[in-house]
Amino acid sequence: MKKIKVEDKVHLLTKLKTSVLSKNISLASLNYLPSPLKKDLNKILNQALIFYKQDLIKGSLKVINSEKLSLLNIPETLQINKDETILIVIPHDKVKYVFQTVIDEVTSEGINLKILKPRHDKRLVLNTLVNVFISFIPYNLFLNFLQKNYFLIRNSNFSLEDSSQKNLEFYDIILDENNNIDREFQDIICKFHTKGNIIDISSGGICVKTENIIQIPENTHLIYTKFEIPVKMSELRFGILCHLRNIRIEGNSSIFHLMFLIGFKPEVWKRIEEIIKSLIS
């Protein structure tokens, strides 16, 4: 790939804990929290995890009303702007209650957040056959990711400044704390275990149908997908690490419901949609 740059970098352990190992319930209002949590909301919010651009940040939350929060005491070095999104996660027992918020106002004391309705990414159905090559990440490697310091990186040639780009590439890799690609991970994603076709795709995930019933290895949580979407005069190439949310049998086929561990940012997905618009049913 030419002009490779790091599009996203996230701490893998944090991502696995928040996206794979826990039950997440997205809410549109503080009123929807369980009654025990609503007795002292400000105290509960002190235990909340606050994510900005997928990074955990420090700050204190206060209730304005059921659909608005105030975020105070954020690091002075953090440059936060109006209309950007912040994720609030409240852990309770084995469940995490998630609030997608947008910065409504920036004040001298802090920022005011407005809680959004849970995001349901628009699913795109393509009118052409797109093959997806699937690699299962072994459970022992998944456990290794939980025990050591790894980072999930998305390499891409995408440039926001260059609107003429027609050929885009996005590849997820895993680096250790010394910035070396994990060799076992690299060996696994260089081969595939099965293949299927895209049913639909969104900025947050993909649905894939195989031509036969697939018996996946026990305790499979992560799947690496590789696919290319050819468009006239353009080509999009993907290598994306996914969380297996569900698998079901339909006739003689298996249907994989996969969530991208790193979702595509709105400005990136908008460009992708523009390029493949002729293929959207």
C-alpha positions as CSV (number, residue, x, y, z in Angstrom):
1,M,0.0,0.0,0.0
2,K,1.2,3.5,-0.7
3,K,1.1,6.4,1.7
4,I,0.3,4.2,4.6
5,K,-0.7,5.9,7.8
6,V,-2.2,4.9,11.1
7,E,-5.9,5.6,10.9
8,D,-6.8,4.3,14.3
9,K,-4.9,2.9,17.3
10,V,-6.7,1.5,20.3
11,H,-5.6,-0.5,23.4
12,L,-6.8,-4.0,22.5
13,L,-7.5,-5.2,26.1
14,T,-9.8,-2.2,26.7
15,K,-11.6,-2.8,23.4
16,L,-12.1,-6.5,24.1
17,K,-13.4,-5.8,27.6
18,T,-15.9,-3.2,26.4
19,S,-17.0,-4.8,23.1
20,V,-16.5,-8.6,23.4
21,L,-16.5,-9.7,27.1
22,S,-19.4,-7.7,28.4
23,K,-23.1,-7.4,27.7
24,N,-23.7,-3.8,26.5
25,I,-27.1,-2.2,26.6
26,S,-27.4,1.1,24.8
27,L,-29.9,3.7,26.3
28,A,-31.3,7.0,25.1
29,S,-32.1,8.4,28.6
30,L,-30.9,8.1,32.2
31,N,-34.6,7.3,33.0
32,Y,-34.1,3.9,31.4
33,L,-31.4,2.8,33.9
34,P,-32.5,0.2,36.5
35,S,-34.2,1.7,39.5
36,P,-31.3,0.9,42.0
37,L,-28.9,2.9,39.8
38,K,-31.2,5.9,39.6
39,K,-31.4,6.4,43.4
40,D,-28.1,8.4,43.4
41,L,-27.2,9.1,39.8
42,N,-24.3,11.5,40.5
43,K,-22.7,8.8,42.7
44,I,-23.2,6.2,40.0
45,L,-21.7,8.5,37.3
46,N,-18.5,8.7,39.3
47,Q,-18.0,5.1,38.4
48,A,-18.6,5.7,34.7
49,L,-16.0,5.1,32.0
50,I,-15.7,8.1,29.6
51,F,-14.3,7.4,26.1
52,Y,-13.3,10.1,23.6
53,K,-12.1,9.0,20.1
54,Q,-11.9,5.5,21.6
55,D,-9.5,6.6,24.4
56,L,-10.4,6.4,28.1
57,I,-10.3,9.9,29.5
58,K,-10.6,11.4,33.0
59,G,-13.4,13.7,34.1
60,S,-16.4,14.0,36.4
61,L,-20.0,13.7,35.3
62,K,-23.0,15.6,36.7
63,V,-26.7,15.2,35.8
64,I,-28.4,18.2,34.1
65,N,-31.6,16.3,33.3
66,S,-32.5,12.8,32.1
67,E,-31.1,13.4,28.6
68,K,-28.2,15.8,29.4
69,L,-25.0,15.6,31.3
70,S,-22.2,17.9,32.3
71,L,-18.6,16.7,31.9
72,L,-16.2,18.6,34.2
73,N,-12.5,18.4,35.2
74,I,-11.3,17.1,31.9
75,P,-7.5,17.3,31.2
76,E,-6.5,20.8,30.0
77,T,-4.4,19.2,27.2
78,L,-7.5,17.6,25.7
79,Q,-8.9,19.5,22.7
80,I,-12.6,18.8,22.5
81,N,-15.0,20.5,20.1
82,K,-18.7,21.0,19.8
83,D,-20.7,18.3,17.9
84,E,-18.0,15.6,18.6
85,T,-19.2,12.4,20.3
86,I,-18.3,11.0,23.7
87,L,-19.2,7.5,24.9
88,I,-20.3,7.0,28.5
89,V,-20.3,3.5,30.0
90,I,-21.7,2.6,33.4
91,P,-20.7,-0.9,34.5
92,H,-23.1,-2.7,36.9
93,D,-22.7,-6.4,37.8
94,K,-22.1,-8.1,34.4
95,V,-23.8,-5.5,32.3
96,K,-22.5,-2.2,30.9
97,Y,-25.1,0.6,30.2
98,V,-23.9,2.7,27.3
99,F,-24.8,6.2,26.4
100,Q,-23.8,7.7,23.1
101,T,-23.5,11.5,23.6
102,V,-22.7,14.5,21.5
103,I,-21.0,17.7,22.8
104,D,-23.8,20.2,22.9
105,E,-22.0,23.2,24.4
106,V,-18.4,24.0,25.5
107,T,-18.2,26.3,28.5
108,S,-15.4,27.7,30.7
109,E,-16.2,25.1,33.3
110,G,-16.5,22.1,31.1
111,I,-18.8,20.7,28.4
112,N,-22.5,19.8,28.2
113,L,-23.4,16.5,26.7
114,K,-26.7,15.5,25.0
115,I,-27.6,11.8,25.1
116,L,-28.4,10.4,21.6
117,K,-30.7,7.6,20.6
118,P,-28.8,4.3,20.3
119,R,-27.1,4.2,17.0
120,H,-28.3,1.9,14.4
121,D,-25.9,2.0,11.4
122,K,-27.5,2.1,8.0
123,R,-27.0,-1.3,6.3
124,L,-26.0,-1.2,2.7
125,V,-27.1,-4.1,0.5
126,L,-24.9,-4.5,-2.6
127,N,-26.2,-5.5,-6.0
128,T,-23.0,-7.4,-6.8
129,L,-21.4,-10.5,-5.3
130,V,-18.5,-9.7,-3.0
131,N,-16.5,-12.6,-1.6
132,V,-15.4,-12.5,2.1
133,F,-12.5,-14.6,3.3
134,I,-12.9,-15.6,6.9
135,S,-10.1,-16.5,9.4
136,F,-11.0,-17.7,12.9
137,I,-8.8,-16.3,15.7
138,P,-8.0,-19.3,18.0
139,Y,-9.1,-19.1,21.6
140,N,-5.6,-19.4,23.0
141,L,-4.5,-16.3,21.0
142,F,-7.6,-14.5,22.2
143,L,-6.6,-15.3,25.8
144,N,-3.1,-14.0,25.0
145,F,-4.6,-10.7,23.9
146,L,-6.3,-10.5,27.3
147,Q,-3.1,-11.1,29.3
148,K,-0.5,-8.9,27.5
149,N,-0.2,-5.3,26.3
150,Y,-1.4,-5.2,22.6
151,F,-2.7,-2.5,20.4
152,L,-5.2,-2.8,17.5
153,I,-4.1,-0.6,14.6
154,R,-6.0,0.3,11.4
155,N,-3.6,1.1,8.6
156,S,-5.1,3.1,5.7
157,N,-4.2,5.2,2.8
158,F,-7.4,7.3,3.3
159,S,-6.9,11.1,3.2
160,L,-9.6,13.5,4.1
161,E,-7.9,16.2,2.1
162,D,-7.8,14.2,-1.1
163,S,-11.3,13.9,-2.3
164,S,-10.2,12.4,-5.6
165,Q,-9.1,9.2,-4.0
166,K,-10.7,6.2,-5.7
167,N,-8.6,3.3,-4.4
168,L,-8.8,2.9,-0.7
169,E,-7.3,0.2,1.6
170,F,-8.0,-0.5,5.3
171,Y,-6.1,-3.2,7.1
172,D,-6.3,-4.1,10.8
173,I,-3.2,-5.4,12.5
174,I,-2.2,-6.2,16.1
175,L,1.1,-4.8,17.6
176,D,2.8,-5.8,20.8
177,E,4.2,-3.2,23.2
178,N,7.3,-3.0,21.1
179,N,5.3,-2.1,18.0
180,N,6.0,-5.4,16.4
181,I,3.2,-7.3,14.5
182,D,2.2,-10.3,16.5
183,R,3.6,-13.2,14.4
184,E,0.9,-15.8,15.3
185,F,-1.8,-13.3,14.4
186,Q,-0.1,-12.5,11.1
187,D,0.3,-16.2,10.2
188,I,-3.5,-16.8,10.9
189,I,-4.7,-13.9,8.8
190,C,-2.5,-14.8,5.8
191,K,-4.7,-17.9,5.3
192,F,-8.5,-18.3,5.4
193,H,-10.7,-21.1,6.9
194,T,-13.9,-20.5,4.9
195,K,-15.5,-17.9,2.6
196,G,-18.9,-16.4,2.0
197,N,-20.6,-13.4,0.4
198,I,-21.7,-10.1,1.8
199,I,-25.4,-9.8,2.7
200,D,-25.1,-6.3,3.9
201,I,-22.4,-3.9,5.3
202,S,-22.4,-0.8,7.5
203,S,-19.9,1.5,9.2
204,G,-20.0,-0.8,12.2
205,G,-20.2,-4.3,10.9
206,I,-20.9,-6.9,8.2
207,C,-23.3,-9.8,7.6
208,V,-21.8,-12.7,5.6
209,K,-23.5,-15.8,4.2
210,T,-21.6,-19.0,3.4
211,E,-22.5,-21.5,0.7
212,N,-22.6,-24.4,3.3
213,I,-23.1,-24.9,7.0
214,I,-19.9,-24.0,8.9
215,Q,-18.8,-25.6,12.2
216,I,-16.8,-22.9,13.8
217,P,-14.1,-23.8,16.5
218,E,-15.3,-23.7,20.1
219,N,-15.0,-20.4,21.9
220,T,-14.5,-18.3,18.8
221,H,-14.9,-14.6,19.6
222,L,-12.8,-12.9,17.0
223,I,-12.8,-13.3,13.2
224,Y,-10.7,-11.6,10.6
225,T,-12.4,-10.8,7.3
226,K,-10.8,-9.9,4.0
227,F,-12.8,-8.6,1.0
228,E,-12.5,-6.3,-2.0
229,I,-15.3,-4.2,-3.4
230,P,-14.6,-3.5,-7.1
231,V,-16.2,-0.5,-8.6
232,K,-15.7,1.0,-12.0
233,M,-12.4,2.9,-12.0
234,S,-12.0,2.2,-8.2
235,E,-11.3,-0.5,-5.8
236,L,-11.8,-0.8,-2.0
237,R,-9.7,-3.4,-0.1
238,F,-10.5,-4.4,3.5
239,G,-8.9,-6.6,6.2
240,I,-11.0,-6.1,9.3
241,L,-10.9,-7.7,12.7
242,C,-14.4,-8.5,13.9
243,H,-16.3,-9.7,16.9
244,L,-18.6,-12.6,16.2
245,R,-21.9,-11.4,17.6
246,N,-24.0,-14.3,16.3
247,I,-24.1,-17.1,13.9
248,R,-27.3,-18.8,12.6
249,I,-28.2,-21.5,10.2
250,E,-30.4,-20.7,7.2
251,G,-31.2,-23.6,4.9
252,N,-27.8,-25.1,3.9
253,S,-25.9,-21.9,4.8
254,S,-24.4,-20.2,7.8
255,I,-25.1,-16.5,8.5
256,F,-22.3,-14.6,10.3
257,H,-23.2,-11.4,12.1
258,L,-20.0,-9.5,12.7
259,M,-19.1,-6.3,14.4
260,F,-16.0,-4.4,13.4
261,L,-13.8,-3.9,16.5
262,I,-13.0,-0.5,15.1
263,G,-16.0,1.1,13.4
264,F,-15.4,3.5,10.5
265,K,-15.5,7.2,11.3
266,P,-18.4,9.1,9.7
267,E,-16.1,11.0,7.3
268,V,-14.4,7.8,6.2
269,W,-17.6,5.9,5.7
270,K,-19.2,8.8,3.8
271,R,-16.3,8.6,1.2
272,I,-16.7,4.8,1.0
273,E,-20.5,5.2,0.4
274,E,-19.8,7.7,-2.3
275,I,-17.4,5.3,-4.1
276,I,-19.8,2.3,-4.0
277,K,-23.1,4.1,-4.5
278,S,-23.5,2.5,-7.9
279,L,-23.5,-0.9,-6.2
280,I,-26.1,-0.1,-3.5
281,S,-29.5,-1.8,-4.1
